[in-house]
Amino acid sequence: MPRVLIADSLSPAAVDIFKQRGIDTDIKTGLSKDELIAVIGDYDGLVVRSDTKPNKDVIAAAKKLKVIGRAGIGVDNIDIPAATAAGVVVMNTPFGNSITTAEHAIAMMFALARQMPAADASTQAGKWEKSRFMGVELYAKTLGLIGAGNIGGIVADRALGLKMKVVAYDPFLSPERAVEMGVEKVELDELLARADFITLHTPLTDKTRNILSGENLAKTKKGVMIVNCARGGLVDEAALRAGLESGHIGAAGFDVFSSEPAKENVLFGAPNFVATPHLGASTNEAQENVALQVAEQISDYLLTGAVTNALNSPSVTAEEAPRLKPFVALAEKLGALAGQMLDYGIKAVDIAFEGEVSKLNTKPMSAAALAGVMRPMLAEINMVSAPAVAKERGITVSESRQESSPIYDSLMRITVTTEKGKRSFAGTVMAGAPRIVEVKGMELDAPFLPRMLYVNNLDKPGFIGALGGLLGEAGVNIATFNLGRIDAGDDAIALVGIDHEPDAKLLAKIQALPHVKEARALSF
């Protein structure tokens, strides 16, 4: 039975989901790093919010760990590269708190437009400063949206309902989607020049860090109001403070800060500044939603292999998982065959899918094939880390699909380009088991066995007897023997399933046989 550790507080309803799905669950909140390292080795899954920090040391100690689930959207607290290298899938729940966060941004806009916090403090102090708090309407104002993804889209929808005009800057927003959302797609400089209100809805990356820098804040309209309910670090806080004090920035509302918990910040005490303590996802509905979502996602992955909302692995639906399983196994084994047949640096890998398999989700199969190809060079590689490692090493990876396959219902072909040329290997699934059907352009039909011997030779009489004799002398039992050739007397191959691994001495003797071009020991 899989075991999951819940390391941060989670709704009891989520714990019930794990129990109903037959997953053993322990709740241990508030663990120190050392305490977490001491226990994490016992678990297949880990659930966190933002307090627990699974860094590389924690992941190194988590020998059984398969998945980390973040109840919420931000994964700044998780070392994703370390998890990826260890083959641990990292999931978040990006949609569970979207409405709540969007509503908080809209609430912040109203608070700034009508100076509600300051007016509340003044009124409760008995001052009744009616003439001091002159506000502005949101109606007919231009809202500049930086980031038009899921949450940004909800904010745009609500703003349009308030009869605001919405302009959006998002490099990933297609013109068609902008029309669908009812927003005008613009470049950042145009947004800064036109917006009466600016709200940010983008993750924190190297490209978005300080997207509202001092230089960009200077390009805004005088009196602009700025809302950040997304991520600390998107706005230069010191430059914003200066803008608030000079009056160029009319007001600002922040729910997030560059350093949290923000017990002190350069913005605190600035004129017309409103702050909340990272409440974007803090509604009963959102907390329940993300907790239930993360429990379902982790359960699905541990029980069926389905991958949802993963940040470092291809998605696989629960319906797809059983159909994909034999083909993922074929991809990994075929990749391993290719990887063991190479002696030179890999420049490119092409994975071709023919027939029925071409209609399936090919991303997990490609990832498994890549892992197989690279494993002889990088023992720790896995299907989660393989695409990222290939990219780092400059290996070009391509996929191709063809709906029909001349001989088999489904065929997978891996072609590897090295500094010395190309090598191609093809396989299929028969009765649920992966099989090798082509090597070096020669057709054959062989199962994958844990230990195999590959021999490339000229097809001359006496070769099979000589090879069998050498294996017999060495006490190596033959389990299967499969042959392929181009033509009589031409290039031929033998794939021999054996019960014991051949040593270097035996391989040298096989290599020395007449007409043998190449002999290799393979393992799967």
C-alpha positions in Angstrom: 0.0 0.0 0.0 1.4 3.4 -0.9 2.2 5.8 2.0 1.8 9.5 1.9 3.1 12.1 4.4 1.0 15.3 4.8 3.6 17.8 6.1 1.4 20.9 6.2 -2.2 21.4 7.5 -4.7 20.1 5.1 -8.5 19.8 5.1 -9.8 16.6 6.8 -11.8 16.0 3.6 -8.6 15.5 1.7 -7.3 13.0 4.3 -10.6 11.1 3.8 -10.0 10.9 0.0 -6.6 9.2 0.6 -8.2 6.8 3.0 -11.1 6.0 0.6 -8.5 5.3 -2.2 -6.6 2.9 0.0 -3.6 5.0 0.7 -1.9 5.0 4.1 -1.6 8.6 5.3 0.4 10.1 8.1 -0.1 13.8 9.2 3.1 15.3 10.7 3.0 19.1 10.5 5.7 21.6 11.7 8.6 19.2 11.1 12.1 20.8 11.1 14.3 20.0 8.1 16.2 17.3 10.1 13.0 15.8 11.3 11.6 15.6 7.8 14.8 14.1 6.5 14.6 11.4 9.2 11.1 10.2 8.2 10.8 11.0 4.5 12.5 7.7 3.4 9.3 5.8 4.4 7.0 7.6 2.0 5.9 7.3 -1.7 4.2 10.7 -1.7 4.5 14.1 0.1 1.9 16.8 0.4 3.0 20.3 1.2 1.6 23.9 1.2 4.1 26.7 1.4 5.7 26.1 4.9 7.5 22.8 4.3 10.5 23.1 2.0 11.5 19.8 0.2 15.0 20.9 -0.8 17.7 18.8 -2.4 18.7 17.3 1.0 15.2 16.2 1.8 14.8 14.7 -1.7 18.2 12.9 -1.5 16.9 11.2 1.7 13.5 10.3 0.1 14.6 7.0 -1.6 11.0 5.8 -2.1 9.4 9.1 -3.0 7.5 9.2 -6.3 5.5 12.4 -6.1 5.3 15.8 -4.3 1.9 17.5 -4.3 1.6 21.2 -3.6 -1.9 22.2 -2.3 -1.9 25.6 -4.1 -0.1 27.1 -7.1 3.3 28.4 -6.1 6.1 25.9 -5.9 8.9 28.3 -4.9 9.4 26.1 -1.7 10.1 22.9 -3.7 13.5 22.2 -5.4 12.1 21.1 -8.8 15.5 20.4 -10.4 16.5 18.1 -7.5 13.1 16.4 -7.7 13.3 16.0 -11.5 16.8 14.5 -11.3 15.5 12.0 -8.7 12.5 11.1 -10.9 10.0 12.6 -8.4 7.0 14.1 -10.1 6.1 17.6 -8.7 2.4 18.6 -9.0 0.5 21.7 -8.0 -3.2 22.6 -8.1 -3.2 25.7 -10.3 -7.0 26.0 -10.6 -8.3 25.4 -7.1 -7.7 28.9 -5.8 -8.0 30.9 -9.1 -11.3 32.6 -8.4 -10.3 33.4 -4.8 -7.1 35.1 -5.9 -8.8 36.9 -8.8 -11.5 38.2 -6.4 -8.7 39.4 -4.0 -7.2 41.5 -6.8 -10.5 43.0 -7.7 -11.2 43.7 -3.9 -7.8 45.4 -3.8 -8.7 47.6 -6.7 -11.8 48.8 -5.0 -9.9 49.4 -1.7 -7.4 51.6 -3.6 -10.0 53.4 -5.7 -12.1 54.3 -2.6 -9.3 54.5 0.0 -11.2 52.1 2.2 -8.5 51.1 4.8 -7.5 54.7 5.5 -11.2 55.8 5.5 -12.1 53.0 7.9 -9.2 53.9 10.4 -10.1 57.6 10.3 -13.9 57.0 10.8 -13.4 54.6 13.6 -11.1 57.2 15.3 -14.1 59.5 15.3 -12.7 62.0 12.7 -15.5 61.9 10.0 -13.1 63.2 7.2 -15.7 63.1 4.4 -13.9 65.7 2.2 -10.4 63.9 2.7 -11.3 60.7 0.9 -12.2 61.6 -2.6 -12.2 58.4 -4.7 -12.2 57.4 -8.3 -14.7 55.1 -10.2 -13.5 51.9 -11.8 -16.2 52.4 -14.5 -14.7 53.3 -17.9 -11.1 53.1 -16.6 -8.4 51.1 -18.4 -7.1 48.1 -16.5 -3.6 46.9 -17.6 -3.3 43.1 -17.1 0.3 41.8 -16.9 -0.2 38.1 -17.4 -3.4 36.8 -19.0 -3.4 33.2 -17.9 -6.0 31.4 -15.7 -6.2 34.0 -12.9 -5.6 37.0 -15.2 -8.4 35.8 -17.4 -10.8 35.7 -14.5 -9.8 39.2 -13.4 -10.3 40.4 -17.0 -13.8 38.9 -17.0 -14.7 40.5 -13.7 -13.3 43.9 -14.8 -15.3 43.8 -18.1 -18.3 43.2 -15.9 -17.5 46.4 -14.1 -17.4 48.1 -17.6 -13.6 48.7 -17.5 -11.5 48.5 -20.6 -8.9 45.8 -20.4 -5.5 45.8 -22.1 -3.3 42.8 -21.6 0.5 42.1 -22.0 1.3 38.4 -22.2 3.8 37.0 -24.7 1.8 33.7 -24.7 -1.6 35.2 -25.3 -2.7 34.5 -28.9 -4.7 37.1 -30.8 -7.6 34.6 -31.0 -7.6 34.1 -27.2 -7.5 37.9 -26.7 -10.6 38.3 -28.8 -12.3 35.5 -27.0 -11.5 37.1 -23.6 -12.6 40.6 -24.8 -9.3 42.2 -24.1 -6.8 44.2 -26.3 -3.4 42.6 -26.6 -0.6 45.2 -26.3 3.1 45.4 -25.7 4.3 46.3 -22.2 5.3 49.9 -23.0 1.8 50.6 -24.4 0.2 49.1 -21.3 2.3 51.2 -19.0 1.3 54.4 -21.0 -2.4 53.7 -21.1 -3.4 51.9 -17.9 -5.2 53.6 -15.0 -4.9 50.5 -13.0 -2.3 47.8 -13.4 -2.6 44.3 -11.9 0.0 41.5 -12.1 -0.8 37.8 -12.7 2.4 36.1 -13.7 4.8 33.6 -12.1 8.2 34.9 -10.8 10.8 33.9 -13.4 14.1 35.5 -14.6 12.1 37.2 -17.3 9.4 38.6 -15.0 11.5 39.5 -12.0 11.1 43.3 -11.5 8.9 43.6 -14.6 7.7 46.8 -13.0 11.2 48.2 -12.5 12.0 51.8 -11.6 12.4 52.5 -15.3 9.0 50.9 -16.2 7.2 52.6 -13.3 8.4 55.9 -14.6 6.6 55.1 -17.9 3.2 54.8 -16.2 0.4 57.4 -16.2 0.6 59.9 -13.3 -1.8 58.6 -10.6 -1.8 54.9 -11.7 -2.9 52.4 -9.2 -0.9 49.1 -9.0 -2.1 45.8 -7.5 0.1 42.8 -6.9 -1.6 39.6 -5.7 0.7 37.3 -7.7 4.3 37.0 -6.5 6.7 39.1 -4.6 9.6 40.3 -6.7 7.6 41.3 -9.7 7.8 45.0 -8.7 10.8 47.0 -7.5 9.5 47.8 -4.0 12.0 50.7 -3.3 11.1 52.4 -6.7 7.4 51.9 -6.0 7.8 53.6 -2.5 9.5 56.6 -4.2 6.7 56.8 -6.8 4.1 56.7 -4.0 5.9 59.5 -2.1 6.3 61.7 -5.2 2.6 61.2 -6.1 3.4 59.7 -9.5 1.9 56.4 -8.4 -1.6 57.2 -7.1 -1.9 54.1 -4.9 -0.7 50.5 -4.5 -2.1 47.3 -3.0 0.1 44.3 -2.3 -0.8 40.9 -1.0 2.7 39.5 -1.7 6.2 40.7 -0.9 9.8 40.0 -2.1 10.6 38.5 1.4 7.9 36.7 3.4 6.7 36.6 6.1 7.0 40.4 5.6 7.4 41.7 9.2 9.0 44.8 7.7 9.2 46.2 4.2 10.2 49.3 2.5 6.6 49.9 1.4 5.1 49.8 4.9 3.9 53.3 5.9 4.1 54.6 2.4 1.2 57.0 1.4 -1.8 55.3 -0.2 -0.4 51.9 0.3 -2.6 48.9 1.3 -1.1 45.6 2.4 -2.6 42.1 3.2 -0.6 39.1 4.4 -0.6 36.8 1.3 -4.4 36.2 1.6 -4.9 35.5 -2.2 -5.9 31.9 -1.6 -7.4 32.4 1.8 -11.0 31.5 1.5 -12.7 28.4 2.9 -13.7 27.4 -0.7 -10.1 27.7 -2.0 -8.5 25.8 0.9 -11.0 23.0 0.4 -10.7 22.9 -3.4 -6.8 22.7 -3.5 -6.7 20.1 -0.7 -9.3 17.9 -2.4 -7.5 18.4 -5.8 -4.1 17.5 -4.5 -5.4 14.4 -2.7 -7.1 13.1 -5.9 -4.0 13.9 -8.1 -1.6 12.1 -5.8 -3.9 9.1 -5.4 -4.4 8.9 -9.2 -0.6 8.9 -9.8 0.3 6.4 -7.1 -2.5 4.0 -8.0 -2.8 4.3 -11.8 0.2 6.3 -13.1 -2.1 9.2 -14.2 -0.2 12.5 -14.1 -2.1 15.8 -13.7 -0.8 19.4 -13.3 2.8 18.2 -13.1 5.5 20.8 -13.5 8.3 18.4 -14.6 6.6 15.5 -16.3 4.1 14.9 -19.2 0.5 14.7 -18.3 -1.3 11.3 -18.5 -5.0 11.0 -17.9 -6.4 8.1 -15.8 -8.0 6.7 -18.9 -4.8 6.8 -20.9 -2.5 5.3 -18.2 -3.4 1.6 -18.7 -3.2 1.9 -22.5 0.1 3.7 -22.4 1.8 1.3 -19.9 3.0 -1.4 -22.4 4.1 1.3 -24.9 6.0 3.2 -22.3 7.8 -0.1 -21.4 8.5 -0.7 -25.1 9.9 2.9 -25.5 12.2 2.5 -22.5 13.5 -0.9 -23.6 13.9 0.2 -27.2 15.7 3.3 -26.0 18.0 1.1 -23.8 18.8 -1.1 -26.9 19.7 2.0 -28.9 21.8 3.5 -26.0 23.8 0.3 -25.5 24.6 0.2 -29.2 26.3 3.6 -29.3 29.9 4.5 -28.8 29.8 8.2 -29.8 28.2 11.4 -28.5 24.5 11.7 -29.3 23.5 14.7 -31.5 19.8 13.9 -32.1 17.1 11.4 -31.3 14.0 11.0 -33.4 11.1 8.8 -32.2 8.6 7.8 -34.8 5.1 6.4 -34.0 3.2 4.4 -36.6 -0.3 2.9 -36.5 -2.5 2.8 -33.4 0.3 4.1 -31.1 0.4 7.3 -33.0 -3.1 8.2 -31.8 -2.0 8.0 -28.1 -0.3 10.6 -25.9 3.3 10.3 -27.2 5.0 12.6 -24.7 5.4 10.0 -21.9 6.7 7.5 -24.5 9.2 9.9 -25.9 10.4 10.7 -22.3 10.8 7.0 -21.5 12.7 6.4 -24.8 15.1 9.3 -24.1 15.7 7.9 -20.6 16.6 4.5 -22.1 18.9 6.0 -24.7 20.8 8.1 -22.2 21.0 5.6 -19.3 24.3 4.0 -20.4 25.9 7.5 -20.1 23.9 8.7 -17.1 23.0 6.0 -14.7 20.6 8.2 -12.6 18.5 9.4 -15.6 14.8 8.7 -15.6 11.7 9.6 -17.7 11.0 12.6 -15.5 14.5 14.1 -15.9 15.4 12.9 -19.4 13.8 15.7 -21.5 15.4 18.4 -19.3 18.8 16.6 -19.5 18.6 16.2 -23.3 17.9 19.9 -23.6 20.8 20.8 -21.3 23.2 18.7 -23.4 22.1 20.1 -26.7 20.5 16.9 -27.9 17.8 17.6 -30.5 14.7 15.5 -29.8 11.9 15.2 -32.4 8.7 13.1 -32.8 6.9 12.0 -35.9 3.6 10.2 -36.3 2.1 8.1 -39.1 -1.4 6.7 -38.8 -0.8 3.5 -40.7 1.9 0.9 -40.2 2.5 -1.6 -43.1 3.0 -4.8 -41.0 2.1 -4.1 -37.3 -0.9 -2.6 -35.6 1.6 -0.3 -33.8 5.3 0.3 -34.5 7.8 2.6 -32.6 11.1 3.5 -34.2 14.0 5.2 -32.5 16.7 6.8 -34.8 19.8 8.1 -33.0 22.2 10.4 -34.8 25.8 10.4 -33.5 29.0 12.0 -34.7 29.5 8.8 -36.8 26.1 8.6 -38.5 22.6 7.2 -37.7 21.4 4.0 -36.1 17.7 2.9 -36.1 15.8 0.4 -34.0 12.1 -0.6 -34.1 9.8 -2.4 -31.8 6.2 -3.3 -31.2 3.9 -4.6 -28.5 2.5 -8.2 -28.9 0.1 -9.7 -26.4 1.1 -6.8 -24.0 4.8 -7.5 -24.2 7.4 -5.4 -26.0 9.4 -7.0 -28.9 12.3 -6.0 -31.1 11.3 -6.1 -34.8 14.1 -4.2 -36.6 17.8 -3.5 -36.0 20.0 -1.8 -38.6 17.2 -2.0 -41.2 17.1 -5.8 -40.8 13.8 -7.4 -39.8 13.6 -10.0 -37.0 11.3 -10.8 -34.1 12.8 -11.0 -30.6 11.6 -10.6 -27.0 13.5 -8.3 -24.6 15.2 -10.5 -22.0 17.2 -9.3 -19.0 20.5 -10.4 -20.6 21.1 -10.6 -24.3 23.9 -10.9 -26.8 24.0 -8.9 -30.0 26.2 -10.1 -32.9 26.5 -8.4 -36.3 28.2 -10.7 -38.9 28.2 -11.6 -42.6 25.7 -14.3 -43.3 28.0 -17.3 -43.9 27.5 -21.0 -43.2 28.9 -22.3 -39.9 28.4 -19.0 -37.9 25.5 -20.2 -35.7 27.3 -23.5 -34.8 30.6 -21.6 -34.0 28.7 -19.1 -31.8 26.7 -21.9 -30.0 29.9 -23.8 -29.4 31.6 -20.8 -27.7 28.6 -20.1 -25.5 28.4 -23.8 -24.6 32.1 -23.9 -23.7 31.7 -20.9 -21.5 28.7 -22.5 -19.7 26.3 -19.8 -21.0 22.8 -21.2 -21.6 20.8 -19.9 -24.6 17.2 -18.9 -23.8 16.1 -17.5 -27.2 17.9 -17.2 -30.6 16.6 -14.7 -33.2 18.1 -13.9 -36.6 17.8 -11.2 -39.2 19.6 -10.6 -42.5 19.6 -8.4 -45.6 20.3 -11.3 -48.0 22.3 -14.5 -48.2 26.0 -13.8 -47.7 25.2 -10.2 -46.8 24.9 -8.4 -43.5 23.1 -10.4 -40.7 22.4 -10.0 -37.0 21.8 -12.4 -34.1 20.0 -11.4 -30.9 20.5 -14.2 -28.4 18.7 -14.3 -25.0 21.1 -15.8 -22.5 20.9 -16.8 -18.8 24.3 -15.5 -17.7 26.1 -12.3 -18.6 29.0 -12.9 -21.0 32.4 -11.8 -19.6 35.0 -9.7 -21.6 36.9 -12.9 -22.5 33.9 -14.6 -24.1 33.0 -11.4 -26.0 36.5 -11.2 -27.3 36.3 -14.8 -28.6 33.0 -14.1 -30.3 34.4 -10.9 -31.9 37.3 -13.0 -33.2 35.0 -15.5 -35.0 35.3 -15.3 -38.9 32.9 -12.7 -40.5 31.9 -11.1 -37.1 31.8 -7.3 -37.3 30.5 -6.5 -33.9 29.6 -8.3 -30.6 27.9 -6.6 -27.6 26.4 -7.7 -24.3 23.0 -6.1 -23.6 21.0 -5.8 -20.5 17.3 -4.8 -20.0 
